[in-house]
Amino acid sequence: MKTFVAAEHFESNVRIREVKAGGLPAAEADYTVTDLAAGEIRPERALAVMTERGGVVLHLGGLNAGEHKAMLPAFELATKTLGLTS
């Protein structure tokens, strides 16, 4: 997770914690990214988990803080249902 976040460039306020994603152990990161072109700081979130078929990273970005907040419920739903199969 640290490597993924560091690849974002201009990241700050990084908080990584251990969580469960669909019952699987995972690492989740909340952080901010400074967008030099847009002149703004926006929130980002990522989740890394190992499944039976390999590693998965879910990433939630957005064009700005408002879009990030609007998409957060979809990210949370993906986190809860990860690992479930039909």
N, C-alpha and C positions, 0 to 999 in steps of 0.2 A: 504494500500500500504506500509506503514511504517513497518508493521509486516512481510509482504512478503519479503521485501528487507533485513530486519534484519536477517531473517532465512537463508540468503545466506552465512553468516559468512565471515569475513574479507572484508566486503564491505566498500567503502569509496567514497568520492566525490559524494554523493547522492544529486540528484536534482529532486524534485517532483513538478509537476505542473498540474493544471486542464486543460483538453483538451476536445475536442469532438471526439467521435469515431463512425463513421457512424451516426452522428446526436445525439448520446447519450452522456450525461455527463460522463466523465471518469477522472482518475488520471493516469499520466504517469511518470515513474521514469527512469532516466538515472543514472548509477552508475558504478563503477569499482569494480572488485573482485580480490583479491590477491590469486593466486593459488600457495600455498606453495610447492606442489609436483612438479609442472612444473617450479617453480621459475619465474613466470611472472604475470603481471597485465593485465587483459583483461576487455573490456567494456561489459556491460550487459544493457538490457532495459526491462521494464515490463509495462503493461497497465492493469488497473483494471476498470471494468465497470459493472454496474447493468443492466441486461436486464429484459424483462418481465418474463423470466423463471429462473432468479437468477443471481448470481454474476459470472463473468468470469475474469480470469487473463491470459493474453497472455504474454509469457516470451521469450525473445530472448537472447540466450547466445552465444555459439560458443566455439570452442577449442582454438581460439586465436583471436586477433584483426582483422586479415585478413578475417577469416571466418565470424565473426560477421558483418563486413562491407558488405560482399558479400550477406548475408542473409537479410540485412536491407530492401531492396525493398519488400520482401515477408511480413515482419512484417508490413510495412507501408500499403500495400494492405489489409492485414487482418484488420488493424485498420480502414481503410476507409469503408470497406464493412461490418463491424460488425453491427448487428442489421437488416441487409437486409434479407428478406426472399423471396423465390420463390413462 
